[in-house]
């Protein structure tokens, strides 16, 4: 909280006023909106529970009427001697069998009239293997297949009950079926002689409640195993919803419960339930709260009203504060240009007394900055010149002494040509590092100096360490600071091949975008634990070095001359070698 308060205190006058008004209006609008929605939701839930309880009662009445029709069919079938005889008698002569079939058929036609208002199929199956169906499209199974069905076995286990359950046919056109199954028993002989099946397609079963459903107001028929056997939402049929079964049982056990807020099918819902004891089904009404509330409350209109209030308030605040802070904002806008290095951005002094005083102070500050920057530029230029002079004076006299001693030996050995070449290389090296007073030299001159330096080292120590130079043709004319590459070659010669007897140093110069890349790579001993900012091991004998300039000195010098993006990076692995990358700007003069 303290952090936010500090950030707020640093804001300008206009942002503070704007933020305070904006937050206040938003909070008031949100509070009013939340209160309205909360009260509306509570009222909606109470009203919905009352009205939809009546709807569920009406749906329950429809199912009970259907159950009464099924019970009437079952009673008529059970009491019919013609049907019992057809399903239990053995094979006889054709006349007797025809008469039995005729009597059974006549009885079934009469019984079927009981269910003429329902789209059902009535099927009977006997122990003698005979079957009859008023509509074969509902149950296309033989007598033997019917005997093995779970609904048949369950009915046989409870012969005094009508068993309701869902049934999936193999016929895709028939689809999901709802079956009412009743075992047919001869009470006189206490034996089972057949089974009655009253089947209805799920889409016909759905007609008992479909007129009471709408978008977001769904009905689910759930069996006591938690499986949805029917619903106006076809994608839910056949799924198991144990959580929904728990809600239904909870409301059935608590008769005072009018509705339950729950999350069903990934949506916040209000759930109501009625139990159908004859079916052992639950009628569950699921209402999507978000959708229902969206129809009850026009959120778009409310949002537009709130947005209009906020917009009007912001416009009013803007108009009022604009005149108050106009001169200050103009002054701040002009002062902000100083971040773009425009030190000549003097501002006209006008406005209120406070604004004029700030303007005078700002213009005076620019004068002071001009003087300071000029002095700083002069100091840095003198510092760079002093550093260059120091670098040029760091040529180790012992390097010269030992080089001349090597020339003396060559002369004594009669190798005058080799001695002359060594003298010429030394002269060229000294001319370009000491005599040349310019701060930079071309890449071509730098590479020539490096070759002379390598040649002198070969004369002094032999050729066990080779050097190869690769310079892109389009890079030879670019300028580099003096002695910017030589220290790394010098370091490789004297520290890079202590464990290895031979090796190679590669120097590559190329262009990458707007930068000049100089890479010095060797396949020597490498450096363990080296990272940028650490110094290489100090040489034990500085007498053998040409300049003794440290790697850190080179990096700091480049940063001083050209800025932080440029400098030296080093990567090294023990036993594999070292790679030094020097990044410089493209300098043509």
C-alpha positions as CSV (number, residue, x, y, z in Angstrom):
1,X,0.0,0.0,0.0
2,X,2.8,2.3,0.8
3,X,4.4,1.7,-2.6
4,X,1.1,2.8,-4.3
5,X,0.8,5.9,-2.1
6,X,4.4,6.9,-3.0
7,X,3.6,6.4,-6.7
8,X,0.4,8.5,-6.4
9,X,2.3,11.3,-4.6
10,X,4.7,11.5,-7.5
11,X,1.9,12.1,-10.1
12,X,1.1,15.5,-11.5
13,X,-1.8,17.7,-10.5
14,X,-4.0,16.7,-13.5
15,X,-3.4,12.9,-13.2
16,X,-4.2,13.1,-9.4
17,X,-7.5,14.9,-10.0
18,X,-8.4,12.6,-12.8
19,X,-7.5,9.4,-10.9
20,X,-9.5,10.5,-7.8
21,X,-12.6,11.3,-9.7
22,X,-12.3,8.2,-12.0
23,X,-11.9,5.8,-9.0
24,X,-14.7,7.5,-7.1
25,X,-17.2,7.3,-9.9
26,X,-16.2,3.7,-10.7
27,X,-16.6,2.6,-7.1
28,X,-20.0,4.2,-6.8
29,X,-21.2,2.7,-10.1
30,X,-19.9,-0.7,-9.2
31,X,-21.4,-0.6,-5.7
32,X,-24.8,0.4,-7.1
33,X,-24.6,-2.2,-9.9
34,X,-23.6,-5.0,-7.4
35,X,-26.4,-4.1,-5.0
36,X,-28.9,-4.1,-7.8
37,X,-27.7,-7.4,-9.2
38,X,-27.5,-9.0,-5.7
39,X,-31.1,-8.0,-4.9
40,X,-32.4,-9.0,-8.3
41,X,-30.7,-12.4,-8.0
42,X,-32.2,-13.0,-4.6
43,X,-35.6,-12.0,-5.9
44,X,-35.2,-14.1,-9.0
45,X,-34.2,-17.2,-7.1
46,X,-37.1,-17.0,-4.8
47,X,-39.6,-16.3,-7.6
48,X,-38.1,-18.9,-9.8
49,X,-38.3,-21.6,-7.0
50,X,-42.0,-20.9,-6.5
51,X,-42.9,-20.9,-10.2
52,X,-40.7,-23.7,-11.3
53,X,-41.9,-25.9,-8.4
54,X,-45.3,-25.7,-9.9
55,X,-43.9,-26.5,-13.3
56,X,-42.2,-29.6,-11.9
57,X,-45.4,-30.7,-10.3
58,X,-47.1,-30.4,-13.7
59,X,-44.3,-32.5,-15.3
60,X,-44.6,-35.0,-12.5
61,X,-48.4,-35.3,-13.2
62,X,-47.6,-36.0,-16.9
63,X,-45.3,-38.8,-15.9
64,X,-47.8,-40.2,-13.4
65,X,-50.5,-40.3,-16.1
66,X,-48.2,-42.2,-18.3
67,X,-47.4,-44.6,-15.5
68,X,-51.1,-45.1,-14.9
69,X,-51.5,-46.1,-18.6
70,X,-48.6,-48.5,-18.3
71,X,-50.1,-50.0,-15.2
72,X,-53.4,-50.5,-17.0
73,X,-51.7,-52.2,-19.9
74,X,-49.8,-54.5,-17.5
75,X,-53.0,-55.4,-15.6
76,X,-54.9,-56.1,-18.8
77,X,-52.1,-58.3,-20.2
78,X,-51.7,-60.2,-16.9
79,X,-55.4,-60.9,-16.7
80,X,-55.8,-62.0,-20.3
81,X,-56.1,-65.8,-20.6
82,X,-55.6,-65.5,-24.4
83,X,-52.3,-63.9,-23.9
84,X,-51.2,-66.3,-21.2
85,X,-52.2,-69.2,-23.4
86,X,-50.3,-67.8,-26.4
87,X,-47.1,-67.3,-24.4
88,X,-47.1,-70.5,-22.4
89,X,-48.8,-73.3,-24.5
90,X,-46.8,-75.7,-26.6
91,X,-47.0,-76.4,-30.3
92,X,-50.3,-77.7,-31.6
93,X,-52.1,-78.1,-34.9
94,X,-52.2,-75.2,-37.2
95,X,-55.9,-74.5,-36.5
96,X,-55.4,-74.3,-32.8
97,X,-52.3,-72.1,-33.1
98,X,-54.1,-69.8,-35.5
99,X,-57.0,-69.5,-33.2
100,X,-54.7,-68.8,-30.3
101,X,-52.9,-66.1,-32.3
102,X,-56.2,-64.5,-33.3
103,X,-57.5,-64.3,-29.8
104,X,-54.1,-62.9,-28.5
105,X,-54.0,-60.4,-31.4
106,X,-57.6,-59.2,-30.7
107,X,-56.8,-58.7,-27.1
108,X,-53.6,-56.8,-27.8
109,X,-55.4,-54.5,-30.2
110,X,-57.9,-53.7,-27.5
111,X,-55.1,-53.2,-24.9
112,X,-53.1,-51.0,-27.3
113,X,-56.0,-48.5,-27.4
114,X,-55.2,-47.7,-23.8
115,X,-51.9,-46.1,-24.9
116,X,-53.2,-44.6,-28.2
117,X,-52.3,-41.1,-26.9
118,X,-48.7,-42.1,-26.4
119,X,-46.1,-43.2,-29.0
120,X,-45.3,-46.5,-27.5
121,X,-44.6,-50.0,-28.7
122,X,-46.0,-53.0,-26.7
123,X,-44.1,-56.3,-26.9
124,X,-44.8,-59.6,-25.2
125,X,-42.4,-62.5,-25.0
126,X,-43.3,-66.0,-23.7
127,X,-41.3,-68.9,-22.2
128,X,-42.3,-70.9,-25.2
129,X,-40.3,-68.7,-27.5
130,X,-43.2,-66.8,-29.0
131,X,-43.2,-63.0,-29.2
132,X,-45.5,-60.4,-30.4
133,X,-45.0,-56.6,-30.9
134,X,-47.4,-53.8,-31.9
135,X,-44.4,-52.0,-33.3
136,X,-41.3,-54.0,-34.3
137,X,-39.2,-50.8,-34.8
138,X,-39.1,-50.3,-31.0
139,X,-37.7,-53.7,-30.0
140,X,-36.1,-55.7,-32.8
141,X,-34.9,-58.7,-30.8
142,X,-35.8,-62.4,-30.8
143,X,-37.2,-64.2,-27.8
144,X,-33.8,-65.7,-27.0
145,X,-32.2,-62.3,-27.2
146,X,-34.9,-60.7,-25.0
147,X,-34.3,-63.3,-22.3
148,X,-30.7,-62.1,-21.9
149,X,-31.4,-58.4,-21.7
150,X,-30.7,-56.7,-18.3
151,X,-34.3,-55.3,-18.3
152,X,-35.7,-58.8,-18.6
153,X,-33.6,-60.2,-15.8
154,X,-34.4,-57.3,-13.5
155,X,-38.1,-57.7,-14.1
156,X,-37.9,-61.4,-13.4
157,X,-36.1,-60.6,-10.1
158,X,-39.0,-58.2,-9.1
159,X,-42.1,-59.7,-10.6
160,X,-44.5,-57.4,-8.7
161,X,-43.0,-54.2,-10.0
162,X,-42.9,-52.4,-13.3
163,X,-39.2,-51.7,-14.0
164,X,-38.4,-48.4,-15.9
165,X,-35.0,-48.0,-17.4
166,X,-33.3,-46.6,-20.5
167,X,-32.3,-48.9,-23.3
168,X,-29.9,-48.3,-26.2
169,X,-31.0,-50.2,-29.4
170,X,-28.6,-51.4,-32.1
171,X,-30.8,-49.6,-34.6
172,X,-29.4,-46.1,-35.1
173,X,-32.8,-44.8,-36.4
174,X,-34.5,-45.9,-33.1
175,X,-31.8,-44.5,-30.8
176,X,-32.3,-44.2,-27.1
177,X,-35.4,-46.0,-25.7
178,X,-37.2,-45.8,-22.4
179,X,-38.6,-49.3,-21.4
180,X,-41.2,-50.3,-18.9
181,X,-40.8,-54.0,-18.2
182,X,-43.1,-56.3,-16.2
183,X,-42.7,-60.0,-15.5
184,X,-45.9,-62.0,-16.4
185,X,-46.7,-64.7,-13.8
186,X,-49.4,-67.3,-13.4
187,X,-50.4,-66.7,-9.8
188,X,-52.4,-69.9,-9.6
189,X,-49.4,-72.0,-10.5
190,X,-46.9,-69.3,-9.2
191,X,-44.8,-69.5,-12.3
192,X,-43.3,-67.0,-14.9
193,X,-44.8,-67.5,-18.3
194,X,-43.6,-64.3,-20.1
195,X,-42.5,-60.7,-20.0
196,X,-44.2,-57.4,-21.0
197,X,-42.2,-54.6,-22.6
198,X,-43.7,-51.1,-23.2
199,X,-41.1,-49.1,-25.0
200,X,-41.0,-45.4,-26.0
201,X,-38.4,-43.5,-27.9
202,X,-36.5,-40.9,-25.9
203,X,-37.6,-38.1,-28.1
204,X,-41.2,-39.1,-27.5
205,X,-40.6,-39.5,-23.8
206,X,-39.2,-36.0,-23.9
207,X,-42.6,-34.6,-24.9
208,X,-43.8,-34.9,-21.3
209,X,-41.7,-31.9,-20.3
210,X,-40.3,-30.3,-23.5
211,X,-43.0,-27.6,-23.5
212,X,-41.7,-26.3,-20.2
213,X,-38.1,-25.9,-21.3
214,X,-36.3,-23.0,-22.9
215,X,-32.8,-21.7,-23.5
216,X,-31.1,-21.8,-20.1
217,X,-34.0,-23.6,-18.5
218,X,-33.3,-27.3,-18.9
219,X,-34.9,-30.5,-17.6
220,X,-33.0,-33.7,-16.8
221,X,-34.4,-37.1,-16.1
222,X,-31.9,-39.0,-13.9
223,X,-32.1,-42.6,-12.8
224,X,-31.0,-43.8,-9.4
225,X,-27.5,-44.7,-10.8
226,X,-26.9,-41.0,-11.7
227,X,-27.2,-41.6,-15.5
228,X,-29.2,-39.0,-17.5
229,X,-31.8,-41.1,-19.4
230,X,-33.6,-38.1,-21.0
231,X,-33.1,-34.4,-21.4
232,X,-34.0,-31.5,-23.7
233,X,-30.2,-31.1,-24.0
234,X,-29.4,-34.1,-26.2
235,X,-25.6,-33.9,-25.6
236,X,-26.2,-34.6,-21.9
237,X,-28.1,-37.9,-22.5
238,X,-26.2,-41.0,-21.5
239,X,-23.7,-39.1,-19.3
240,X,-23.3,-39.9,-15.6
241,X,-23.7,-37.0,-13.2
242,X,-23.2,-38.3,-9.6
243,X,-23.0,-34.8,-8.2
244,X,-26.4,-33.9,-9.7
245,X,-27.8,-37.1,-8.2
246,X,-26.5,-36.0,-4.8
247,X,-28.3,-32.6,-5.2
248,X,-31.5,-34.4,-6.1
249,X,-31.4,-36.8,-3.1
250,X,-30.5,-33.9,-0.8
251,X,-33.6,-31.9,-1.9
252,X,-35.8,-35.1,-1.8
253,X,-34.8,-35.7,1.8
254,X,-35.3,-32.1,2.7
255,X,-38.8,-31.2,1.8
256,X,-38.4,-27.6,2.8
257,X,-35.7,-27.0,0.2
258,X,-37.2,-25.0,-2.7
259,X,-34.0,-24.7,-4.7
260,X,-30.3,-25.2,-4.6
261,X,-27.5,-23.1,-6.0
262,X,-25.0,-25.4,-7.6
263,X,-22.5,-25.6,-10.4
264,X,-23.8,-28.0,-13.0
265,X,-22.2,-28.8,-16.4
266,X,-19.6,-26.0,-15.8
267,X,-22.3,-23.3,-15.3
268,X,-23.7,-21.6,-12.2
269,X,-27.2,-22.9,-11.9
270,X,-30.3,-23.1,-9.7
271,X,-31.4,-26.7,-9.3
272,X,-34.9,-28.0,-8.4
273,X,-35.9,-31.7,-8.2
274,X,-39.0,-34.0,-7.9
275,X,-38.8,-37.7,-7.3
276,X,-40.8,-40.2,-9.4
277,X,-41.1,-43.3,-7.1
278,X,-42.8,-45.6,-9.7
279,X,-40.0,-44.9,-12.2
280,X,-37.2,-44.5,-9.7
281,X,-36.3,-41.4,-11.7
282,X,-35.6,-37.8,-10.6
283,X,-37.0,-34.9,-12.5
284,X,-34.4,-32.2,-12.2
285,X,-34.8,-28.6,-13.4
286,X,-31.5,-26.9,-14.1
287,X,-31.6,-23.1,-14.8
288,X,-28.5,-21.3,-16.0
289,X,-28.2,-18.3,-13.5
290,X,-26.0,-16.2,-15.8
291,X,-28.3,-16.6,-18.8
292,X,-31.5,-16.1,-16.7
293,X,-30.1,-13.0,-15.0
294,X,-29.0,-11.7,-18.4
295,X,-32.6,-11.9,-19.5
296,X,-33.8,-10.3,-16.3
297,X,-31.2,-7.4,-16.2
298,X,-30.1,-5.6,-19.3
299,X,-26.4,-5.5,-18.5
300,X,-25.7,-3.7,-21.8
301,X,-28.0,-0.8,-20.8
302,X,-26.6,-0.6,-17.3
303,X,-23.0,-0.6,-18.7
304,X,-23.8,2.1,-21.2
305,X,-25.4,4.2,-18.4
306,X,-22.4,3.8,-16.2
307,X,-20.0,4.6,-19.0
308,X,-22.0,7.7,-19.8
309,X,-21.8,8.9,-16.2
310,X,-18.0,8.2,-16.1
311,X,-17.5,10.0,-19.4
312,X,-19.5,13.0,-18.4
313,X,-17.6,13.3,-15.1
314,X,-14.2,13.0,-16.8
315,X,-15.1,15.6,-19.4
316,X,-16.2,17.9,-16.6
317,X,-13.0,17.3,-14.6
318,X,-10.9,17.9,-17.7
319,X,-12.6,21.2,-18.6
320,X,-12.2,22.5,-15.0
321,X,-8.6,21.4,-14.5
322,X,-7.5,22.4,-18.0
323,X,-7.6,26.1,-17.2
324,X,-6.0,25.6,-13.8
325,X,-3.0,23.6,-15.0
326,X,-2.7,24.9,-18.6
327,X,0.4,27.1,-18.0
328,X,2.1,24.4,-15.8
329,X,1.5,21.7,-18.4
330,X,2.9,23.9,-21.1
331,X,6.0,24.5,-19.0
332,X,6.4,20.8,-18.2
333,X,6.0,19.9,-21.9
334,X,8.8,22.2,-22.9
335,X,11.0,21.2,-20.0
336,X,10.6,17.5,-21.0
337,X,12.5,18.1,-24.2
338,X,15.7,18.4,-22.3
339,X,15.8,14.6,-22.1
340,X,16.4,14.7,-25.9
341,X,19.7,16.5,-25.4
342,X,18.2,19.7,-26.7
343,X,20.0,22.1,-24.3
344,X,18.9,25.1,-26.4
345,X,15.2,24.6,-25.7
346,X,14.7,27.9,-23.8
347,X,11.1,28.6,-22.9
348,X,9.2,31.8,-23.1
349,X,8.4,33.2,-19.7
350,X,4.6,33.8,-19.4
351,X,1.6,32.8,-17.4
352,X,1.0,33.1,-13.6
353,X,3.6,34.2,-11.1
354,X,4.5,30.7,-10.2
355,X,4.9,29.7,-13.9
356,X,7.2,32.7,-14.6
357,X,9.4,31.9,-11.7
358,X,9.7,28.3,-12.9
359,X,10.5,29.5,-16.4
360,X,13.3,31.8,-15.2
361,X,14.8,29.0,-13.1
362,X,14.6,26.6,-16.0
363,X,16.4,28.9,-18.4
364,X,19.1,29.6,-15.8
365,X,19.5,25.9,-15.4
366,X,20.1,25.5,-19.2
367,X,22.8,28.1,-19.1
368,X,24.5,26.2,-16.3
369,X,24.2,23.0,-18.2
370,X,25.8,24.5,-21.3
371,X,28.8,25.5,-19.2
372,X,29.0,22.1,-17.5
373,X,28.7,20.1,-20.7
374,X,31.4,22.2,-22.5
375,X,33.7,21.8,-19.6
376,X,33.0,18.0,-19.4
377,X,33.7,17.6,-23.2
378,X,37.0,19.4,-22.8
379,X,38.0,17.3,-19.8
380,X,37.2,14.1,-21.6
381,X,39.1,15.1,-24.7
382,X,42.2,16.0,-22.6
383,X,41.8,12.7,-20.7
384,X,41.8,10.7,-23.9
385,X,44.8,12.5,-25.2
386,X,46.6,11.9,-21.9
387,X,45.7,8.2,-22.1
388,X,46.9,7.9,-25.6
389,X,50.2,9.6,-24.7
390,X,50.5,7.2,-21.8
391,X,49.9,4.2,-24.0
392,X,52.5,5.4,-26.5
393,X,55.0,5.9,-23.7
394,X,54.4,2.4,-22.3
395,X,56.8,0.7,-24.9
396,X,58.9,-1.4,-22.6
397,X,62.6,-0.6,-23.0
398,X,63.5,-4.2,-22.2
399,X,61.4,-5.3,-25.2
400,X,63.6,-3.0,-27.3
401,X,66.8,-4.2,-25.6
402,X,66.0,-7.9,-26.1
403,X,64.9,-7.3,-29.7
404,X,68.1,-5.5,-30.6
405,X,70.1,-8.3,-28.8
406,X,68.4,-10.8,-31.1
407,X,69.4,-8.7,-34.1
408,X,72.9,-8.7,-32.8
409,X,73.0,-12.5,-32.7
410,X,71.6,-12.7,-36.2
411,X,74.4,-10.4,-37.4
412,X,77.0,-12.4,-35.6
413,X,75.6,-15.6,-37.2
414,X,75.9,-14.0,-40.6
415,X,72.1,-13.9,-41.1
416,X,72.1,-10.3,-42.3
417,X,68.9,-10.5,-44.3
418,X,67.0,-11.8,-41.3
419,X,68.5,-9.1,-39.2
420,X,67.5,-6.4,-41.7
421,X,64.0,-7.7,-41.8
422,X,63.8,-7.6,-38.0
423,X,65.1,-4.0,-37.9
424,X,62.6,-2.9,-40.5
425,X,59.8,-4.6,-38.6
426,X,60.8,-2.9,-35.4
427,X,61.1,0.5,-37.1
428,X,57.7,0.2,-38.7
429,X,56.2,-0.9,-35.4
430,X,57.7,2.1,-33.5
431,X,56.7,4.5,-36.2
432,X,53.0,3.6,-36.0
433,X,52.9,3.5,-32.2
434,X,55.1,6.4,-31.2
435,X,55.7,8.7,-34.1
436,X,52.1,8.7,-35.3
437,X,50.3,11.3,-33.2
438,X,46.8,10.5,-34.4
439,X,44.4,8.7,-32.0
440,X,43.3,6.0,-34.5
441,X,44.9,4.1,-37.4
442,X,43.3,2.1,-40.2
443,X,42.6,-1.6,-39.9
444,X,45.2,-2.1,-42.6
445,X,47.9,-0.3,-40.6
446,X,46.9,-2.1,-37.4
447,X,47.2,-5.5,-39.1
448,X,50.6,-4.5,-40.5
449,X,51.8,-3.6,-37.0
450,X,50.5,-6.9,-35.7
451,X,52.4,-8.8,-38.4
452,X,55.6,-6.9,-37.5
453,X,55.1,-7.7,-33.8
454,X,54.6,-11.4,-34.6
455,X,57.6,-11.4,-36.9
456,X,59.8,-9.9,-34.1
457,X,58.5,-12.6,-31.6
458,X,59.3,-15.3,-34.1
459,X,62.9,-14.0,-34.3
460,X,63.2,-13.9,-30.5
461,X,61.4,-17.1,-29.5
462,X,61.1,-19.2,-32.7
463,X,58.0,-20.1,-34.7
464,X,56.3,-22.6,-32.5
465,X,53.3,-20.2,-32.2
466,X,51.8,-19.3,-35.6
467,X,49.6,-16.3,-36.4
468,X,47.1,-16.0,-39.2
469,X,45.2,-12.8,-40.2
470,X,41.8,-12.7,-42.0
471,X,40.5,-9.2,-42.9
472,X,37.3,-8.6,-44.9
473,X,38.2,-6.4,-47.9
474,X,35.5,-3.9,-47.1
475,X,37.0,-3.3,-43.6
476,X,40.6,-2.3,-44.3
477,X,39.8,1.4,-44.5
478,X,38.0,1.6,-41.2
479,X,39.8,3.2,-38.2
480,X,40.5,1.6,-34.9
481,X,42.2,3.0,-31.7
482,X,45.9,2.3,-31.5
483,X,47.1,-0.7,-29.6
484,X,43.6,-2.2,-29.3
485,X,44.4,-5.7,-30.7
486,X,48.1,-6.0,-29.9
487,X,47.7,-6.6,-26.1
488,X,45.6,-9.7,-26.8
489,X,48.1,-11.2,-29.2
490,X,50.8,-10.4,-26.7
491,X,48.8,-12.2,-24.0
492,X,48.3,-15.2,-26.2
493,X,52.1,-15.4,-27.0
494,X,53.2,-15.2,-23.3
495,X,50.3,-16.8,-21.4
496,X,48.3,-18.9,-23.9
497,X,50.7,-21.7,-24.6
498,X,52.4,-22.6,-21.4
499,X,51.3,-26.2,-21.4
500,X,51.2,-26.6,-25.2
501,X,54.3,-26.5,-27.2
502,X,52.7,-25.3,-30.5
503,X,49.6,-23.5,-31.5
504,X,48.0,-20.9,-33.7
505,X,46.6,-17.4,-33.2
506,X,43.8,-16.3,-35.6
507,X,42.9,-12.7,-36.0
508,X,39.7,-11.9,-37.9
509,X,38.2,-8.5,-38.8
510,X,34.7,-8.2,-40.2
511,X,31.7,-6.0,-40.2
512,X,28.4,-6.8,-38.5
513,X,25.7,-4.2,-39.1
514,X,27.0,-0.9,-37.9
515,X,29.8,-2.4,-35.8
516,X,33.4,-3.6,-36.6
517,X,34.2,-7.0,-35.0
518,X,37.8,-7.9,-34.3
519,X,38.2,-11.5,-33.0
520,X,41.5,-12.9,-31.6
521,X,41.3,-16.7,-31.2
522,X,43.9,-19.2,-30.0
523,X,43.9,-22.9,-29.4
524,X,46.1,-22.7,-26.4
525,X,45.7,-23.6,-22.7
526,X,42.6,-21.5,-22.0
527,X,41.7,-19.8,-18.8
528,X,39.7,-21.5,-16.0
529,X,36.9,-19.5,-14.3
530,X,37.3,-16.4,-16.5
531,X,34.4,-13.9,-16.8
532,X,34.1,-10.4,-18.1
533,X,35.5,-7.9,-15.7
534,X,38.3,-10.2,-14.3
535,X,41.9,-9.6,-15.1
536,X,44.1,-12.1,-16.8
537,X,47.0,-13.5,-14.8
538,X,49.7,-10.9,-14.4
539,X,52.9,-11.7,-16.3
540,X,55.8,-12.8,-14.2
541,X,58.3,-11.0,-16.4
542,X,57.1,-7.7,-17.9
543,X,60.5,-7.3,-19.5
544,X,59.5,-9.5,-22.4
545,X,56.3,-7.5,-23.2
546,X,56.0,-4.8,-25.8
547,X,53.5,-2.5,-24.1
548,X,52.2,-4.3,-21.0
549,X,48.7,-2.9,-21.6
550,X,46.1,-4.8,-19.6
551,X,42.9,-6.2,-21.2
552,X,40.8,-4.2,-18.7
553,X,42.6,-1.1,-19.8
554,X,41.6,-1.8,-23.4
555,X,37.9,-2.4,-22.5
556,X,37.7,0.8,-20.3
557,X,39.4,2.8,-23.1
558,X,36.9,1.7,-25.7
559,X,34.0,2.4,-23.4
560,X,35.4,5.9,-22.7
561,X,35.8,6.6,-26.4
562,X,32.6,5.1,-27.8
563,X,30.2,4.3,-25.0
564,X,28.9,1.2,-23.2
565,X,27.6,-0.8,-26.2
566,X,31.2,-1.3,-27.3
567,X,34.1,-3.1,-25.6
568,X,35.7,-6.4,-25.1
569,X,34.2,-9.8,-24.3
570,X,36.1,-13.0,-23.6
571,X,35.2,-16.6,-23.7
572,X,37.6,-19.3,-22.7
573,X,37.7,-23.0,-21.7
574,X,40.7,-24.8,-20.1
575,X,42.4,-27.0,-22.7
576,X,40.5,-25.6,-25.7
577,X,41.7,-22.0,-26.0
578,X,40.5,-18.4,-25.7
579,X,38.3,-16.2,-27.9
580,X,38.5,-12.4,-27.5
581,X,35.9,-10.2,-29.3
582,X,36.5,-6.5,-29.6
583,X,33.4,-4.6,-30.8
584,X,34.0,-1.1,-32.2
585,X,31.9,1.5,-34.2
586,X,32.5,2.0,-37.9
587,X,34.9,4.9,-38.1
588,X,36.0,6.1,-41.5
589,X,38.3,9.0,-40.4
